[in-house]
């Protein structure tokens, strides 16, 4: 699209809020999600994501071809002569894993490149992955699991993965379970293995737009459809990984502006992008 342009600025600085934005955040505190409702959201989390995929099927997320551009390490790893393994946590309908697999097939590298594992909380999402024409167990295995529990270890051996990707996944999980997830990834990765991370950053436009009645707790919100969304501070993310056996290689806010000159649209977003390596001495 010639009229549309994306500009990314990588920074370690947290967005400075205007007085108007500070008022919006204060307004959100006036009516929080009641505790009984917040607990019910946790109990019904899988059902809400399953309904999300029932409504949207494979239409909601664009294929994430940008991943190969932004996490160049993936392609460098994939062009290695030895077969590597990659787990996509929270694969949805496969918008990240299938572009990577397609790239490998194009390079006639599907035998030496990555073997992919893909898991999701939603059984319906996993069904969509298995129904994709590119799905072939010679190259990819998809399975349902709750990554906050020990279920994933029934499917993948400990210390067997080279890369784990978590793209807009941790934000959908309750903050009390973040450490459980990171510990699981640590167990699955080989020493020196990488976690590639991207998610919503603190004070992203979507966070500031929530009306009173949607905030559950600090930086955690309920969407209209019952799914949840958390907005990460850079230091907080670094701490979660560094306290649980990882070195922080990269961890930056991405200030993305999508400009559509023809329609006069300027959409500023804030994401957090990180790369974390499993320490071999931990």
C-alpha positions as CSV (number, residue, x, y, z in Angstrom):
1,X,0.0,0.0,0.0
2,X,1.8,3.1,-1.3
3,X,-0.3,5.4,0.9
4,X,0.5,3.6,4.1
5,X,3.9,3.8,5.9
6,X,5.1,2.3,9.2
7,X,7.8,4.0,11.2
8,X,9.4,2.2,14.2
9,X,11.5,3.9,16.8
10,X,13.3,1.7,19.4
11,X,13.9,3.2,22.8
12,X,14.4,2.3,26.4
13,X,12.4,5.4,27.6
14,X,8.9,5.1,28.9
15,X,6.4,7.3,27.1
16,X,5.8,10.6,28.8
17,X,2.1,11.2,29.4
18,X,0.3,14.4,28.6
19,X,-2.0,15.9,31.3
20,X,-5.0,14.7,29.3
21,X,-3.6,11.1,29.2
22,X,-3.0,11.2,33.0
23,X,-6.6,12.2,33.5
24,X,-7.7,9.2,31.4
25,X,-5.7,6.8,33.6
26,X,-7.1,8.3,36.7
27,X,-10.6,7.9,35.3
28,X,-10.0,4.2,34.9
29,X,-9.4,3.8,38.6
30,X,-12.8,5.2,39.5
31,X,-14.5,1.9,38.6
32,X,-12.4,-1.3,38.7
33,X,-13.6,-4.8,37.6
34,X,-15.1,-6.4,40.8
35,X,-13.0,-9.2,42.3
36,X,-15.7,-11.9,41.7
37,X,-15.8,-10.9,38.0
38,X,-12.0,-10.8,37.7
39,X,-11.8,-14.3,39.2
40,X,-14.5,-15.5,36.7
41,X,-12.4,-14.1,33.8
42,X,-9.5,-16.4,35.0
43,X,-11.8,-19.4,35.2
44,X,-13.4,-18.7,31.8
45,X,-10.2,-17.6,30.0
46,X,-10.0,-20.6,27.7
47,X,-13.7,-20.3,26.8
48,X,-13.3,-16.6,25.9
49,X,-10.3,-17.3,23.6
50,X,-12.2,-20.2,22.0
51,X,-15.1,-17.9,21.3
52,X,-12.7,-15.3,19.9
53,X,-11.5,-17.9,17.3
54,X,-15.0,-19.0,16.6
55,X,-16.0,-15.4,15.8
56,X,-12.9,-14.4,13.9
57,X,-11.7,-17.8,12.5
58,X,-8.4,-17.0,10.6
59,X,-9.3,-13.4,9.7
60,X,-8.3,-11.4,12.7
61,X,-4.5,-11.3,12.7
62,X,-2.4,-10.6,9.7
63,X,0.3,-13.1,8.8
64,X,3.4,-12.0,10.7
65,X,5.9,-11.8,7.8
66,X,7.5,-8.9,9.8
67,X,8.9,-11.5,12.2
68,X,11.6,-12.6,9.8
69,X,12.6,-9.0,9.3
70,X,12.7,-8.0,13.0
71,X,14.0,-11.1,14.6
72,X,16.8,-11.7,12.0
73,X,18.3,-14.3,14.3
74,X,15.5,-16.7,13.2
75,X,16.6,-16.8,9.6
76,X,20.3,-17.0,10.6
77,X,19.4,-20.0,12.7
78,X,17.1,-21.5,10.0
79,X,19.9,-21.4,7.4
80,X,22.1,-23.6,9.7
81,X,22.9,-27.0,8.2
82,X,21.8,-28.7,11.4
83,X,18.0,-29.0,12.1
84,X,16.9,-26.6,14.9
85,X,13.7,-26.6,16.9
86,X,11.3,-23.7,17.6
87,X,8.2,-23.5,19.8
88,X,5.7,-20.8,19.1
89,X,3.8,-20.2,22.4
90,X,0.3,-19.0,21.8
91,X,0.3,-19.8,18.1
92,X,-3.3,-18.7,17.4
93,X,-4.1,-19.8,13.9
94,X,-0.4,-20.0,12.8
95,X,0.2,-16.4,11.6
96,X,3.8,-16.5,12.7
97,X,4.8,-20.1,12.2
98,X,3.4,-20.6,8.7
99,X,5.2,-17.6,7.1
100,X,8.5,-18.9,8.6
101,X,7.8,-22.4,7.3
102,X,6.9,-21.0,3.9
103,X,10.2,-19.1,3.8
104,X,12.0,-22.3,4.5
105,X,10.2,-24.2,1.8
106,X,11.0,-21.3,-0.6
107,X,14.7,-21.6,0.2
108,X,14.4,-25.4,-0.1
109,X,15.5,-25.5,3.4
110,X,12.6,-27.3,5.1
111,X,14.7,-30.4,5.9
112,X,17.7,-28.5,7.5
113,X,15.8,-25.5,8.9
114,X,13.5,-25.5,11.9
115,X,11.3,-28.2,13.1
116,X,8.3,-26.2,14.5
117,X,6.1,-26.8,17.6
118,X,3.1,-24.6,18.0
119,X,0.8,-24.6,21.0
120,X,-2.2,-22.6,22.1
121,X,-4.7,-22.4,25.0
122,X,-7.6,-22.5,22.5
123,X,-8.4,-26.0,21.1
124,X,-10.2,-24.2,18.2
125,X,-7.1,-22.3,17.3
126,X,-5.1,-25.5,17.2
127,X,-7.7,-27.1,14.9
128,X,-7.2,-24.1,12.5
129,X,-3.4,-24.7,12.5
130,X,-3.9,-28.4,11.7
131,X,-6.3,-27.5,8.9
132,X,-3.8,-25.2,7.2
133,X,-2.6,-26.7,3.8
134,X,1.0,-26.2,4.9
135,X,0.5,-28.4,8.0
136,X,2.6,-31.5,7.8
137,X,4.0,-33.4,10.8
138,X,7.3,-33.7,9.0
139,X,7.8,-30.0,9.7
140,X,5.4,-29.0,12.4
141,X,3.4,-30.3,15.4
142,X,0.6,-28.3,16.9
143,X,-1.0,-29.1,20.3
144,X,-3.3,-27.5,22.9
145,X,-1.9,-26.7,26.3
146,X,-2.0,-24.1,29.1
147,X,1.6,-22.8,29.1
148,X,1.2,-21.7,32.8
149,X,1.0,-25.4,33.8
150,X,3.2,-28.4,33.3
151,X,1.2,-29.7,30.3
152,X,3.8,-28.6,27.7
153,X,6.3,-31.0,29.1
154,X,4.1,-33.9,27.9
155,X,4.7,-32.8,24.3
156,X,8.3,-31.5,24.3
157,X,11.4,-32.8,26.0
158,X,13.3,-30.7,28.5
159,X,16.4,-28.8,27.2
160,X,15.5,-29.7,23.6
161,X,14.5,-26.3,22.0
162,X,16.7,-23.7,20.3
163,X,14.1,-20.9,20.2
164,X,10.8,-20.0,21.8
165,X,8.7,-17.2,20.4
166,X,6.1,-15.3,22.5
167,X,4.4,-12.7,20.3
168,X,1.4,-10.9,22.0
169,X,0.9,-13.9,24.3
170,X,2.1,-13.1,27.8
171,X,-0.2,-10.1,28.0
172,X,-3.2,-12.4,27.8
173,X,-2.1,-14.3,30.9
174,X,-2.7,-13.2,34.5
175,X,0.5,-11.5,35.9
176,X,0.5,-13.9,38.8
177,X,1.5,-16.6,36.3
178,X,4.2,-14.8,34.3
179,X,7.0,-16.5,36.3
180,X,5.4,-19.9,35.8
181,X,5.5,-19.3,32.0
182,X,9.1,-18.1,32.0
183,X,10.3,-21.1,34.1
184,X,8.6,-23.5,31.7
185,X,10.4,-21.9,28.7
186,X,13.7,-22.1,30.7
187,X,13.1,-25.9,31.2
188,X,12.3,-26.4,27.5
189,X,15.3,-24.5,26.0
190,X,18.8,-25.8,25.6
191,X,21.5,-23.8,27.4
192,X,22.0,-20.7,25.2
193,X,18.5,-21.1,23.7
194,X,16.6,-17.9,22.9
195,X,13.2,-16.4,23.8
196,X,12.0,-13.9,21.2
197,X,9.3,-11.7,22.7
198,X,6.9,-8.9,21.5
199,X,3.9,-7.6,23.4
200,X,2.0,-4.5,24.4
201,X,4.1,-1.8,26.0
202,X,3.2,0.5,28.9
203,X,0.9,3.4,27.9
204,X,0.1,2.0,24.5
205,X,-2.8,3.7,22.8
206,X,-5.0,0.7,23.6
207,X,-4.3,1.0,27.3
208,X,-5.2,4.7,27.4
209,X,-8.5,4.0,25.6
210,X,-10.0,1.8,28.2
211,X,-13.1,3.3,29.9
212,X,-13.8,2.9,33.7
213,X,-15.1,-0.6,34.5
214,X,-12.4,-2.4,32.4
215,X,-9.3,-2.1,34.7
216,X,-8.7,-5.3,36.7
217,X,-5.4,-4.2,38.4
218,X,-2.3,-2.2,37.6
219,X,-1.8,-2.4,33.8
220,X,-4.2,-5.3,33.5
221,X,-7.5,-4.8,31.6
222,X,-10.6,-6.7,30.5
223,X,-11.6,-6.3,26.8
224,X,-15.3,-6.2,25.6
225,X,-15.1,-9.9,24.6
226,X,-13.8,-11.1,28.1
227,X,-10.2,-11.6,27.0
228,X,-7.6,-9.8,29.0
229,X,-4.7,-7.6,28.1
230,X,-1.6,-6.5,30.1
231,X,0.8,-3.6,29.3
232,X,4.4,-4.2,30.1
233,X,7.1,-1.9,31.5
234,X,10.5,-2.5,30.1
235,X,12.3,-2.9,33.5
236,X,9.5,-5.2,34.8
237,X,10.0,-7.6,31.8
238,X,13.8,-7.6,32.2
239,X,13.4,-8.5,35.9
240,X,11.0,-11.4,35.1
241,X,13.5,-13.0,32.8
242,X,16.8,-12.1,34.6
243,X,15.4,-13.5,37.9
244,X,14.5,-16.8,36.3
245,X,17.6,-17.9,34.5
246,X,17.9,-15.7,31.4
247,X,20.3,-13.0,30.2
248,X,18.7,-9.9,28.6
249,X,20.1,-9.4,25.1
250,X,17.6,-6.9,23.9
251,X,14.6,-5.2,25.6
252,X,13.2,-2.1,24.0
253,X,10.0,-0.2,23.6
254,X,9.0,0.0,19.9
255,X,7.1,3.2,19.2
256,X,5.3,2.4,15.9
257,X,3.4,4.9,13.9
258,X,1.2,3.7,11.1
259,X,0.7,6.7,8.8
260,X,-1.9,6.6,6.0
261,X,-1.3,9.8,4.1
262,X,-4.4,9.4,1.8
263,X,-6.8,9.0,4.7
264,X,-5.0,11.3,7.1
265,X,-4.7,8.5,9.7
266,X,-1.8,8.5,12.2
267,X,-1.9,5.5,14.6
268,X,0.8,5.5,17.4
269,X,1.4,2.2,19.1
270,X,3.8,1.1,21.8
271,X,5.1,-2.5,21.9
272,X,7.9,-4.1,23.9
273,X,10.3,-6.3,22.0
274,X,12.9,-8.5,23.7
275,X,15.5,-11.2,23.2
276,X,16.5,-13.3,26.2
277,X,19.1,-16.1,26.4
278,X,19.0,-19.1,28.7
279,X,22.0,-18.9,31.0
280,X,23.9,-22.1,31.0
281,X,25.0,-21.7,34.7
282,X,21.5,-21.3,36.2
